[in-house]
Amino acid sequence: MTATEQYVAVRYLVDDVQQAVDFYTTHLGFTVRTSAAPAFADVVRGPLRLLLSGPASSGARATPDDAATAGRNRIHLIVEDLDAEISRLRDQGVPFRSDLVSGPGGRQILISDPAGNLIELFQPAQR
C-alpha cells in the first residue's frame, strides 16, 4: 500500500478463499488486491479492504476457541438504489438472509458470503 492509499480493513474468516473472492468480485464490486489462495486474499471496494482468511491462514489460527463462532457483526455497504441491487442479486441467485427493513435512517437488507459472513446493503433515507 502506498502512503496515499487509506483502507479500513476487516478480517472475515472464510471456508474457501477463492469462493469468497469470486463472490465479492462478481456480486459486490470488489477488486482483488492480493491473493495467496487458498490461505488468504484481500479485496477492496473504495476505502474498505476485506481480509479473507482461509482455515490455513495465520489470521484464522489466531482465533481463540471461545470466539471461533461468528458474531452478529457485518460490513455495511451503501448503495444508491437498493431495489435495483436486490433485483440484480436475486437474478444472480444470491440468497437473502433478511427481509427488507425500513426505518428513519433508510432501508436495508442482509445477504451473506459463502462462509456465512453478513453483508448489509443500505440505502440512506432522502433528506
N, CA, C and O atoms as CSV, one atom per row, in Angstrom:
chain,resi,resn,atom,element,x,y,z
A,1,MET,N,N,0.852,-1.165,0.000
A,1,MET,CA,C,0.000,0.000,0.000
A,1,MET,C,C,0.897,1.226,0.000
A,1,MET,O,O,1.882,1.290,0.736
A,2,THR,N,N,0.551,2.187,-0.824
A,2,THR,CA,C,1.306,3.435,-0.857
A,2,THR,C,C,0.805,4.349,0.250
A,2,THR,O,O,-0.226,4.097,0.873
A,3,ALA,N,N,1.562,5.415,0.477
A,3,ALA,CA,C,1.184,6.348,1.539
A,3,ALA,C,C,-0.154,7.017,1.265
A,3,ALA,O,O,-0.820,7.459,2.201
A,4,THR,N,N,-0.567,7.101,-0.009
A,4,THR,CA,C,-1.830,7.756,-0.335
A,4,THR,C,C,-3.027,6.823,-0.241
A,4,THR,O,O,-4.165,7.292,-0.236
A,5,GLU,N,N,-2.803,5.520,-0.168
A,5,GLU,CA,C,-3.913,4.574,-0.063
A,5,GLU,C,C,-4.295,4.409,1.408
A,5,GLU,O,O,-3.459,4.046,2.235
A,6,GLN,N,N,-5.537,4.674,1.720
A,6,GLN,CA,C,-6.018,4.517,3.082
A,6,GLN,C,C,-7.201,3.559,3.068
A,6,GLN,O,O,-8.211,3.819,2.414
A,7,TYR,N,N,-7.073,2.454,3.789
A,7,TYR,CA,C,-8.143,1.466,3.861
A,7,TYR,C,C,-8.559,1.257,5.302
A,7,TYR,O,O,-7.763,1.411,6.228
A,8,VAL,N,N,-9.819,0.905,5.473
A,8,VAL,CA,C,-10.292,0.339,6.717
A,8,VAL,C,C,-10.350,-1.148,6.448
A,8,VAL,O,O,-11.032,-1.580,5.519
A,9,ALA,N,N,-9.650,-1.939,7.239
A,9,ALA,CA,C,-9.559,-3.376,6.988
A,9,ALA,C,C,-10.440,-4.148,7.963
A,9,ALA,O,O,-10.477,-3.864,9.161
A,10,VAL,N,N,-11.144,-5.128,7.416
A,10,VAL,CA,C,-11.975,-6.034,8.198
A,10,VAL,C,C,-11.575,-7.450,7.805
A,10,VAL,O,O,-11.520,-7.779,6.620
A,11,ARG,N,N,-11.295,-8.289,8.805
A,11,ARG,CA,C,-10.950,-9.676,8.524
A,11,ARG,C,C,-12.205,-10.531,8.611
A,11,ARG,O,O,-12.917,-10.519,9.615
A,12,TYR,N,N,-12.461,-11.271,7.541
A,12,TYR,CA,C,-13.524,-12.263,7.538
A,12,TYR,C,C,-12.884,-13.631,7.397
A,12,TYR,O,O,-12.077,-13.857,6.495
A,13,LEU,N,N,-13.246,-14.545,8.289
A,13,LEU,CA,C,-12.793,-15.925,8.180
A,13,LEU,C,C,-13.727,-16.635,7.217
A,13,LEU,O,O,-14.948,-16.561,7.351
A,14,VAL,N,N,-13.142,-17.323,6.247
A,14,VAL,CA,C,-13.927,-17.987,5.212
A,14,VAL,C,C,-13.479,-19.435,5.091
A,14,VAL,O,O,-12.353,-19.781,5.448
A,15,ASP,N,N,-14.370,-20.274,4.584
A,15,ASP,CA,C,-14.057,-21.690,4.393
A,15,ASP,C,C,-13.238,-21.928,3.134
A,15,ASP,O,O,-12.413,-22.840,3.091
A,16,ASP,N,N,-13.464,-21.104,2.098
A,16,ASP,CA,C,-12.822,-21.269,0.801
A,16,ASP,C,C,-12.485,-19.879,0.270
A,16,ASP,O,O,-13.377,-19.124,-0.118
A,17,VAL,N,N,-11.209,-19.548,0.254
A,17,VAL,CA,C,-10.767,-18.201,-0.118
A,17,VAL,C,C,-11.177,-17.852,-1.548
A,17,VAL,O,O,-11.703,-16.767,-1.794
A,18,GLN,N,N,-10.940,-18.762,-2.487
A,18,GLN,CA,C,-11.267,-18.442,-3.879
A,18,GLN,C,C,-12.765,-18.253,-4.072
A,18,GLN,O,O,-13.191,-17.377,-4.825
A,19,GLN,N,N,-13.561,-19.068,-3.398
A,19,GLN,CA,C,-15.015,-18.918,-3.476
A,19,GLN,C,C,-15.432,-17.548,-2.927
A,19,GLN,O,O,-16.314,-16.900,-3.492
A,20,ALA,N,N,-14.810,-17.107,-1.842
A,20,ALA,CA,C,-15.116,-15.794,-1.268
A,20,ALA,C,C,-14.687,-14.670,-2.217
A,20,ALA,O,O,-15.433,-13.710,-2.412
A,21,VAL,N,N,-13.500,-14.783,-2.804
A,21,VAL,CA,C,-13.036,-13.782,-3.765
A,21,VAL,C,C,-14.021,-13.681,-4.924
A,21,VAL,O,O,-14.407,-12.584,-5.328
A,22,ASP,N,N,-14.423,-14.825,-5.452
A,22,ASP,CA,C,-15.365,-14.834,-6.569
A,22,ASP,C,C,-16.682,-14.156,-6.186
A,22,ASP,O,O,-17.243,-13.400,-6.979
A,23,PHE,N,N,-17.171,-14.423,-4.986
A,23,PHE,CA,C,-18.420,-13.830,-4.519
A,23,PHE,C,C,-18.313,-12.310,-4.453
A,23,PHE,O,O,-19.147,-11.605,-5.021
A,24,TYR,N,N,-17.300,-11.805,-3.771
A,24,TYR,CA,C,-17.178,-10.361,-3.584
A,24,TYR,C,C,-16.890,-9.622,-4.888
A,24,TYR,O,O,-17.388,-8.514,-5.088
A,25,THR,N,N,-16.097,-10.216,-5.776
A,25,THR,CA,C,-15.788,-9.533,-7.033
A,25,THR,C,C,-16.935,-9.639,-8.031
A,25,THR,O,O,-17.173,-8.697,-8.787
A,26,THR,N,N,-17.641,-10.744,-8.053
A,26,THR,CA,C,-18.738,-10.939,-9.005
A,26,THR,C,C,-19.990,-10.175,-8.601
A,26,THR,O,O,-20.628,-9.538,-9.439
A,27,HIS,N,N,-20.344,-10.236,-7.324
A,27,HIS,CA,C,-21.634,-9.706,-6.891
A,27,HIS,C,C,-21.601,-8.312,-6.264
A,27,HIS,O,O,-22.598,-7.592,-6.320
A,28,LEU,N,N,-20.476,-7.920,-5.671
A,28,LEU,CA,C,-20.486,-6.697,-4.866
A,28,LEU,C,C,-19.472,-5.634,-5.296
A,28,LEU,O,O,-19.268,-4.658,-4.574
A,29,GLY,N,N,-18.841,-5.804,-6.444
A,29,GLY,CA,C,-17.992,-4.757,-6.989
A,29,GLY,C,C,-16.625,-4.595,-6.344
A,29,GLY,O,O,-16.003,-3.544,-6.500
A,30,PHE,N,N,-16.141,-5.591,-5.632
A,30,PHE,CA,C,-14.794,-5.544,-5.072
A,30,PHE,C,C,-13.784,-5.927,-6.146
A,30,PHE,O,O,-14.132,-6.583,-7.128
A,31,THR,N,N,-12.532,-5.515,-5.957
A,31,THR,CA,C,-11.441,-5.951,-6.827
A,31,THR,C,C,-10.383,-6.631,-5.975
A,31,THR,O,O,-10.224,-6.321,-4.795
A,32,VAL,N,N,-9.665,-7.557,-6.584
A,32,VAL,CA,C,-8.620,-8.296,-5.864
A,32,VAL,C,C,-7.409,-7.390,-5.692
A,32,VAL,O,O,-6.927,-6.792,-6.655
A,33,ARG,N,N,-6.925,-7.295,-4.472
A,33,ARG,CA,C,-5.700,-6.547,-4.192
A,33,ARG,C,C,-4.513,-7.495,-4.212
A,33,ARG,O,O,-3.529,-7.250,-4.910
A,34,THR,N,N,-4.604,-8.588,-3.438
A,34,THR,CA,C,-3.579,-9.634,-3.448
A,34,THR,C,C,-4.261,-10.964,-3.235
A,34,THR,O,O,-5.348,-11.038,-2.662
A,35,SER,N,N,-3.602,-12.025,-3.707
A,35,SER,CA,C,-4.145,-13.357,-3.483
A,35,SER,C,C,-3.023,-14.327,-3.169
A,35,SER,O,O,-2.039,-14.426,-3.902
A,36,ALA,N,N,-3.187,-15.031,-2.081
A,36,ALA,CA,C,-2.317,-16.134,-1.708
A,36,ALA,C,C,-3.213,-17.330,-1.413
A,36,ALA,O,O,-2.989,-18.088,-0.469
A,37,ALA,N,N,-4.250,-17.475,-2.265
A,37,ALA,CA,C,-5.196,-18.580,-2.095
A,37,ALA,C,C,-4.422,-19.893,-2.186
A,37,ALA,O,O,-3.493,-20.006,-2.986
A,38,PRO,N,N,-4.785,-20.862,-1.396
A,38,PRO,CA,C,-6.030,-20.991,-0.636
A,38,PRO,C,C,-5.979,-20.434,0.782
A,38,PRO,O,O,-6.974,-20.520,1.502
A,39,ALA,N,N,-4.846,-19.863,1.207
A,39,ALA,CA,C,-4.749,-19.389,2.593
A,39,ALA,C,C,-5.368,-18.014,2.800
A,39,ALA,O,O,-6.037,-17.792,3.809
A,40,PHE,N,N,-5.159,-17.077,1.864
A,40,PHE,CA,C,-5.520,-15.683,2.115
A,40,PHE,C,C,-5.679,-14.928,0.800
A,40,PHE,O,O,-5.033,-15.237,-0.202
A,41,ALA,N,N,-6.552,-13.934,0.833
A,41,ALA,CA,C,-6.643,-12.935,-0.242
A,41,ALA,C,C,-7.238,-11.687,0.382
A,41,ALA,O,O,-7.883,-11.752,1.427
A,42,ASP,N,N,-7.020,-10.556,-0.259
A,42,ASP,CA,C,-7.729,-9.359,0.166
A,42,ASP,C,C,-8.332,-8.685,-1.050
A,42,ASP,O,O,-7.741,-8.635,-2.128
A,43,VAL,N,N,-9.537,-8.166,-0.832
A,43,VAL,CA,C,-10.291,-7.492,-1.879
A,43,VAL,C,C,-10.658,-6.108,-1.367
A,43,VAL,O,O,-10.807,-5.897,-0.163
A,44,VAL,N,N,-10.800,-5.164,-2.297
A,44,VAL,CA,C,-11.082,-3.788,-1.899
A,44,VAL,C,C,-12.269,-3.229,-2.669
A,44,VAL,O,O,-12.530,-3.589,-3.817
A,45,ARG,N,N,-12.965,-2.347,-1.997
A,45,ARG,CA,C,-14.047,-1.563,-2.592
A,45,ARG,C,C,-14.000,-0.214,-1.907
A,45,ARG,O,O,-14.337,-0.092,-0.729
A,46,GLY,N,N,-13.576,0.805,-2.655
A,46,GLY,CA,C,-13.397,2.114,-2.040
A,46,GLY,C,C,-12.400,2.006,-0.906
A,46,GLY,O,O,-11.335,1.413,-1.082
A,47,PRO,N,N,-12.716,2.567,0.262
A,47,PRO,CA,C,-11.782,2.517,1.384
A,47,PRO,C,C,-11.852,1.229,2.212
A,47,PRO,O,O,-11.143,1.103,3.211
A,48,LEU,N,N,-12.698,0.272,1.811
A,48,LEU,CA,C,-12.862,-0.967,2.573
A,48,LEU,C,C,-11.968,-2.059,1.998
A,48,LEU,O,O,-12.034,-2.362,0.807
A,49,ARG,N,N,-11.152,-2.635,2.830
A,49,ARG,CA,C,-10.291,-3.765,2.467
A,49,ARG,C,C,-10.741,-4.967,3.284
A,49,ARG,O,O,-10.641,-4.963,4.511
A,50,LEU,N,N,-11.239,-5.998,2.600
A,50,LEU,CA,C,-11.639,-7.234,3.278
A,50,LEU,C,C,-10.479,-8.215,3.235
A,50,LEU,O,O,-9.972,-8.552,2.165
A,51,LEU,N,N,-10.070,-8.665,4.405
A,51,LEU,CA,C,-9.028,-9.668,4.530
A,51,LEU,C,C,-9.732,-11.014,4.625
A,51,LEU,O,O,-10.360,-11.321,5.639
A,52,LEU,N,N,-9.627,-11.806,3.583
A,52,LEU,CA,C,-10.323,-13.093,3.515
A,52,LEU,C,C,-9.349,-14.185,3.919
A,52,LEU,O,O,-8.463,-14.558,3.150
A,53,SER,N,N,-9.522,-14.693,5.129
A,53,SER,CA,C,-8.591,-15.656,5.692
A,53,SER,C,C,-9.187,-17.049,5.701
A,53,SER,O,O,-10.218,-17.288,6.330
A,54,GLY,N,N,-8.537,-17.966,5.002
A,54,GLY,CA,C,-8.968,-19.358,4.964
A,54,GLY,C,C,-8.503,-20.115,6.199
A,54,GLY,O,O,-7.783,-19.563,7.031
A,55,PRO,N,N,-8.911,-21.381,6.325
A,55,PRO,CA,C,-8.568,-22.176,7.511
A,55,PRO,C,C,-7.069,-22.299,7.763
A,55,PRO,O,O,-6.657,-22.454,8.913
A,56,ALA,N,N,-6.245,-22.235,6.721
A,56,ALA,CA,C,-4.804,-22.387,6.893
A,56,ALA,C,C,-4.090,-21.066,7.148
A,56,ALA,O,O,-2.872,-21.061,7.326
A,57,SER,N,N,-4.804,-19.954,7.173
A,57,SER,CA,C,-4.146,-18.654,7.344
A,57,SER,C,C,-3.786,-18.402,8.798
A,57,SER,O,O,-4.390,-18.971,9.707
A,58,SER,N,N,-2.808,-17.554,9.004
A,58,SER,CA,C,-2.432,-17.201,10.377
A,58,SER,C,C,-3.565,-16.466,11.077
A,58,SER,O,O,-3.736,-16.612,12.287
A,59,GLY,N,N,-4.353,-15.666,10.330
A,59,GLY,CA,C,-5.482,-14.957,10.924
A,59,GLY,C,C,-6.521,-15.898,11.493
A,59,GLY,O,O,-7.082,-15.633,12.556
A,60,ALA,N,N,-6.782,-16.983,10.806
A,60,ALA,CA,C,-7.756,-17.957,11.296
A,60,ALA,C,C,-7.207,-18.735,12.484
A,60,ALA,O,O,-7.947,-19.029,13.423
A,61,ARG,N,N,-5.937,-19.068,12.457
A,61,ARG,CA,C,-5.343,-19.839,13.554
A,61,ARG,C,C,-5.252,-19.026,14.836
A,61,ARG,O,O,-5.169,-19.591,15.926
A,62,ALA,N,N,-5.268,-17.691,14.710
A,62,ALA,CA,C,-5.139,-16.846,15.904
A,62,ALA,C,C,-6.445,-16.688,16.666
A,62,ALA,O,O,-6.460,-16.065,17.728
A,63,THR,N,N,-7.537,-17.234,16.153
A,63,THR,CA,C,-8.835,-17.087,16.805
A,63,THR,C,C,-8.943,-18.049,17.987
A,63,THR,O,O,-8.806,-19.260,17.808
A,64,PRO,N,N,-9.188,-17.527,19.199
A,64,PRO,CA,C,-9.352,-18.413,20.354
A,64,PRO,C,C,-10.598,-19.287,20.185
A,64,PRO,O,O,-11.573,-18.873,19.559
A,65,ASP,N,N,-10.560,-20.479,20.739
A,65,ASP,CA,C,-11.685,-21.410,20.609
A,65,ASP,C,C,-13.004,-20.808,21.083
A,65,ASP,O,O,-14.049,-21.067,20.485
A,66,ASP,N,N,-12.971,-20.006,22.151
A,66,ASP,CA,C,-14.222,-19.460,22.681
A,66,ASP,C,C,-14.764,-18.295,21.848
A,66,ASP,O,O,-15.839,-17.778,22.153
A,67,ALA,N,N,-14.046,-17.874,20.807
A,67,ALA,CA,C,-14.508,-16.788,19.942
A,67,ALA,C,C,-14.577,-17.227,18.488
A,67,ALA,O,O,-14.635,-16.392,17.585
A,68,ALA,N,N,-14.572,-18.531,18.261
A,68,ALA,CA,C,-14.483,-19.042,16.890
A,68,ALA,C,C,-15.795,-18.954,16.120
A,68,ALA,O,O,-15.781,-19.003,14.890
A,69,THR,N,N,-16.906,-18.827,16.793
A,69,THR,CA,C,-18.170,-18.732,16.063
A,69,THR,C,C,-18.426,-17.294,15.642
A,69,THR,O,O,-17.974,-16.349,16.289
A,70,ALA,N,N,-19.150,-17.150,14.560
A,70,ALA,CA,C,-19.423,-15.812,14.034
A,70,ALA,C,C,-20.302,-15.022,14.995
A,70,ALA,O,O,-21.188,-15.575,15.646
A,71,GLY,N,N,-20.047,-13.751,15.071
A,71,GLY,CA,C,-20.870,-12.858,15.881
A,71,GLY,C,C,-21.978,-12.260,15.033
A,71,GLY,O,O,-22.336,-12.797,13.984
A,72,ARG,N,N,-22.499,-11.179,15.486
A,72,ARG,CA,C,-23.575,-10.509,14.745
A,72,ARG,C,C,-23.047,-9.304,13.981
A,72,ARG,O,O,-23.823,-8.456,13.540
A,73,ASN,N,N,-21.735,-9.226,13.824
A,73,ASN,CA,C,-21.132,-8.126,13.093
A,73,ASN,C,C,-21.346,-8.309,11.604
A,73,ASN,O,O,-21.577,-9.420,11.127
A,74,ARG,N,N,-21.267,-7.206,10.875
A,74,ARG,CA,C,-21.411,-7.268,9.431
A,74,ARG,C,C,-20.788,-6.029,8.814
A,74,ARG,O,O,-20.675,-4.985,9.457
A,75,ILE,N,N,-20.387,-6.162,7.559
A,75,ILE,CA,C,-19.958,-4.968,6.850
A,75,ILE,C,C,-21.202,-4.280,6.326
A,75,ILE,O,O,-22.244,-4.909,6.143
A,76,HIS,N,N,-21.087,-3.005,6.092
A,76,HIS,CA,C,-22.220,-2.152,5.738
A,76,HIS,C,C,-21.851,-1.460,4.428
A,76,HIS,O,O,-20.967,-0.605,4.402
A,77,LEU,N,N,-22.525,-1.827,3.351
A,77,LEU,CA,C,-22.249,-1.243,2.045
A,77,LEU,C,C,-23.400,-0.335,1.648
A,77,LEU,O,O,-24.549,-0.772,1.586
A,78,ILE,N,N,-23.094,0.926,1.380
A,78,ILE,CA,C,-24.109,1.883,0.957
A,78,ILE,C,C,-24.333,1.739,-0.537
A,78,ILE,O,O,-23.383,1.692,-1.318
A,79,VAL,N,N,-25.602,1.670,-0.927
A,79,VAL,CA,C,-25.971,1.570,-2.337
A,79,VAL,C,C,-26.911,2.722,-2.674
A,79,VAL,O,O,-27.612,3.239,-1.804
A,80,GLU,N,N,-26.918,3.116,-3.938
A,80,GLU,CA,C,-27.768,4.225,-4.368
A,80,GLU,C,C,-29.209,3.796,-4.597
A,80,GLU,O,O,-30.135,4.563,-4.331
A,81,ASP,N,N,-29.408,2.571,-5.092
A,81,ASP,CA,C,-30.747,2.082,-5.433
A,81,ASP,C,C,-30.889,0.656,-4.912
A,81,ASP,O,O,-30.540,-0.305,-5.597
A,82,LEU,N,N,-31.403,0.534,-3.701
A,82,LEU,CA,C,-31.498,-0.770,-3.052
A,82,LEU,C,C,-32.402,-1.723,-3.830
A,82,LEU,O,O,-32.091,-2.909,-3.943
A,83,ASP,N,N,-33.506,-1.225,-4.362
A,83,ASP,CA,C,-34.402,-2.101,-5.127
A,83,ASP,C,C,-33.696,-2.700,-6.336
A,83,ASP,O,O,-33.868,-3.881,-6.635
A,84,ALA,N,N,-32.907,-1.895,-7.027
A,84,ALA,CA,C,-32.161,-2.390,-8.186
A,84,ALA,C,C,-31.113,-3.415,-7.761
A,84,ALA,O,O,-30.913,-4.415,-8.451
A,85,GLU,N,N,-30.440,-3.175,-6.626
A,85,GLU,CA,C,-29.439,-4.130,-6.128
A,85,GLU,C,C,-30.099,-5.455,-5.749
A,85,GLU,O,O,-29.573,-6.524,-6.058
A,86,ILE,N,N,-31.243,-5.385,-5.083
A,86,ILE,CA,C,-31.957,-6.607,-4.703
A,86,ILE,C,C,-32.333,-7.396,-5.952
A,86,ILE,O,O,-32.130,-8.608,-6.007
A,87,SER,N,N,-32.869,-6.724,-6.933
A,87,SER,CA,C,-33.263,-7.383,-8.176
A,87,SER,C,C,-32.053,-8.015,-8.868
A,87,SER,O,O,-32.123,-9.160,-9.315
A,88,ARG,N,N,-30.948,-7.277,-8.958
A,88,ARG,CA,C,-29.735,-7.774,-9.611
A,88,ARG,C,C,-29.192,-9.008,-8.890
A,88,ARG,O,O,-28.843,-10.003,-9.526
A,89,LEU,N,N,-29.123,-8.936,-7.566
A,89,LEU,CA,C,-28.578,-10.058,-6.804
A,89,LEU,C,C,-29.508,-11.271,-6.844
A,89,LEU,O,O,-29.035,-12.406,-6.908
A,90,ARG,N,N,-30.822,-11.048,-6.806
A,90,ARG,CA,C,-31.762,-12.172,-6.941
A,90,ARG,C,C,-31.586,-12.860,-8.290
A,90,ARG,O,O,-31.588,-14.088,-8.376
A,91,ASP,N,N,-31.431,-12.042,-9.361
A,91,ASP,CA,C,-31.210,-12.601,-10.698
A,91,ASP,C,C,-29.928,-13.422,-10.760
A,91,ASP,O,O,-29.827,-14.353,-11.558
A,92,GLN,N,N,-28.948,-13.085,-9.923
A,92,GLN,CA,C,-27.683,-13.814,-9.881
A,92,GLN,C,C,-27.719,-14.996,-8.912
A,92,GLN,O,O,-26.722,-15.699,-8.750
A,93,GLY,N,N,-28.858,-15.213,-8.274
A,93,GLY,CA,C,-29.006,-16.352,-7.375
A,93,GLY,C,C,-28.437,-16.161,-5.981
A,93,GLY,O,O,-28.233,-17.141,-5.264
A,94,VAL,N,N,-28.175,-14.920,-5.578
A,94,VAL,CA,C,-27.660,-14.662,-4.236
A,94,VAL,C,C,-28.810,-14.754,-3.242
A,94,VAL,O,O,-29.813,-14.057,-3.392
A,95,PRO,N,N,-28.675,-15.618,-2.216
A,95,PRO,CA,C,-29.755,-15.728,-1.227
A,95,PRO,C,C,-29.723,-14.574,-0.230
A,95,PRO,O,O,-28.657,-14.065,0.116
A,96,PHE,N,N,-30.902,-14.172,0.223
A,96,PHE,CA,C,-31.021,-13.096,1.202
A,96,PHE,C,C,-31.207,-13.700,2.585
A,96,PHE,O,O,-31.839,-14.746,2.738
A,97,ARG,N,N,-30.648,-13.027,3.596
A,97,ARG,CA,C,-30.720,-13.503,4.971
A,97,ARG,C,C,-31.781,-12.776,5.778
A,97,ARG,O,O,-32.059,-13.156,6.915
A,98,SER,N,N,-32.379,-11.733,5.208
A,98,SER,CA,C,-33.418,-10.995,5.914
A,98,SER,C,C,-34.408,-10.450,4.899
A,98,SER,O,O,-34.174,-10.464,3.691
A,99,ASP,N,N,-35.510,-9.976,5.428
A,99,ASP,CA,C,-36.444,-9.219,4.606
A,99,ASP,C,C,-35.931,-7.782,4.542
A,99,ASP,O,O,-35.046,-7.389,5.302
A,100,LEU,N,N,-36.491,-7.024,3.643
A,100,LEU,CA,C,-36.190,-5.601,3.537
A,100,LEU,C,C,-36.721,-4.902,4.790
A,100,LEU,O,O,-37.872,-5.105,5.175
A,101,VAL,N,N,-35.888,-4.083,5.421
A,101,VAL,CA,C,-36.256,-3.355,6.633
A,101,VAL,C,C,-36.147,-1.863,6.336
A,101,VAL,O,O,-35.153,-1.397,5.781
A,102,SER,N,N,-37.183,-1.129,6.713
A,102,SER,CA,C,-37.180,0.323,6.539
A,102,SER,C,C,-37.252,1.002,7.891
A,102,SER,O,O,-37.969,0.559,8.788
A,103,GLY,N,N,-36.502,2.082,8.026
A,103,GLY,CA,C,-36.515,2.862,9.261
A,103,GLY,C,C,-36.258,4.311,8.942
A,103,GLY,O,O,-36.157,4.685,7.773
A,104,PRO,N,N,-36.148,5.142,9.980
A,104,PRO,CA,C,-35.977,6.573,9.741
A,104,PRO,C,C,-34.655,6.912,9.041
A,104,PRO,O,O,-34.558,7.946,8.380
A,105,GLY,N,N,-33.654,6.066,9.176
A,105,GLY,CA,C,-32.360,6.340,8.560
A,105,GLY,C,C,-32.222,5.827,7.147
A,105,GLY,O,O,-31.321,6.241,6.417
A,106,GLY,N,N,-33.121,4.914,6.747
A,106,GLY,CA,C,-33.033,4.352,5.412
A,106,GLY,C,C,-33.587,2.939,5.368
A,106,GLY,O,O,-34.344,2.515,6.241
A,107,ARG,N,N,-33.184,2.219,4.318
A,107,ARG,CA,C,-33.664,0.846,4.125
A,107,ARG,C,C,-32.463,-0.080,4.013
A,107,ARG,O,O,-31.405,0.315,3.521
A,108,GLN,N,N,-32.638,-1.333,4.481
A,108,GLN,CA,C,-31.540,-2.282,4.468
A,108,GLN,C,C,-32.045,-3.696,4.249
A,108,GLN,O,O,-33.210,-4.018,4.485
A,109,ILE,N,N,-31.119,-4.529,3.787
A,109,ILE,CA,C,-31.369,-5.961,3.643
A,109,ILE,C,C,-30.043,-6.672,3.846
A,109,ILE,O,O,-28.986,-6.111,3.557
A,110,LEU,N,N,-30.090,-7.898,4.339
A,110,LEU,CA,C,-28.873,-8.658,4.605
A,110,LEU,C,C,-28.708,-9.794,3.601
A,110,LEU,O,O,-29.666,-10.475,3.235
A,111,ILE,N,N,-27.453,-9.976,3.167
A,111,ILE,CA,C,-27.038,-11.165,2.435
A,111,ILE,C,C,-25.848,-11.729,3.185
A,111,ILE,O,O,-25.372,-11.115,4.140
A,112,SER,N,N,-25.361,-12.885,2.770
A,112,SER,CA,C,-24.147,-13.413,3.382
A,112,SER,C,C,-23.243,-13.964,2.302
A,112,SER,O,O,-23.688,-14.363,1.226
A,113,ASP,N,N,-21.947,-13.975,2.623
A,113,ASP,CA,C,-20.996,-14.567,1.698
A,113,ASP,C,C,-21.068,-16.086,1.833
A,113,ASP,O,O,-21.794,-16.575,2.699
A,114,PRO,N,N,-20.351,-16.848,1.020
A,114,PRO,CA,C,-20.453,-18.304,1.083
A,114,PRO,C,C,-20.094,-18.913,2.443
A,114,PRO,O,O,-20.523,-20.027,2.744
A,115,ALA,N,N,-19.317,-18.207,3.267
A,115,ALA,CA,C,-18.963,-18.713,4.595
A,115,ALA,C,C,-19.961,-18.290,5.664
A,115,ALA,O,O,-19.821,-18.684,6.822
A,116,GLY,N,N,-20.972,-17.491,5.299
A,116,GLY,CA,C,-21.983,-17.059,6.252
A,116,GLY,C,C,-21.737,-15.699,6.871
A,116,GLY,O,O,-22.515,-15.271,7.723
A,117,ASN,N,N,-20.669,-14.995,6.470
A,117,ASN,CA,C,-20.407,-13.645,6.973
A,117,ASN,C,C,-21.462,-12.696,6.422
A,117,ASN,O,O,-21.769,-12.718,5.230
A,118,LEU,N,N,-22.012,-11.867,7.296
A,118,LEU,CA,C,-23.108,-10.992,6.903
A,118,LEU,C,C,-22.636,-9.727,6.187
A,118,LEU,O,O,-21.574,-9.177,6.478
A,119,ILE,N,N,-23.464,-9.292,5.243
A,119,ILE,CA,C,-23.255,-8.060,4.494
A,119,ILE,C,C,-24.583,-7.316,4.492
A,119,ILE,O,O,-25.605,-7.855,4.069
A,120,GLU,N,N,-24.562,-6.083,4.964
A,120,GLU,CA,C,-25.756,-5.235,4.952
A,120,GLU,C,C,-25.685,-4.300,3.753
A,120,GLU,O,O,-24.724,-3.546,3.601
A,121,LEU,N,N,-26.694,-4.352,2.913
A,121,LEU,CA,C,-26.830,-3.396,1.815
A,121,LEU,C,C,-27.785,-2.325,2.312
A,121,LEU,O,O,-28.894,-2.638,2.748
A,122,PHE,N,N,-27.371,-1.067,2.253
A,122,PHE,CA,C,-28.108,0.016,2.896
A,122,PHE,C,C,-28.271,1.188,1.943
A,122,PHE,O,O,-27.312,1.642,1.318
A,123,GLN,N,N,-29.504,1.667,1.846
A,123,GLN,CA,C,-29.798,2.887,1.098
A,123,GLN,C,C,-30.260,3.936,2.090
A,123,GLN,O,O,-31.318,3.781,2.700
A,124,PRO,N,N,-29.480,5.013,2.267
A,124,PRO,CA,C,-29.886,6.056,3.224
A,124,PRO,C,C,-31.203,6.716,2.799
A,124,PRO,O,O,-31.529,6.795,1.615
A,125,ALA,N,N,-31.939,7.181,3.796
A,125,ALA,CA,C,-33.179,7.916,3.535
A,125,ALA,C,C,-32.842,9.232,2.850
A,125,ALA,O,O,-31.781,9.808,3.087
A,126,GLN,N,N,-33.734,9.699,2.013
A,126,GLN,CA,C,-33.561,11.000,1.358
A,126,GLN,C,C,-33.791,12.079,2.410
A,126,GLN,O,O,-34.759,12.019,3.169
A,127,ARG,N,N,-32.928,13.034,2.452
A,127,ARG,CA,C,-33.020,14.127,3.442
A,127,ARG,C,C,-33.526,15.373,2.770
A,127,ARG,O,O,-33.676,16.407,3.420
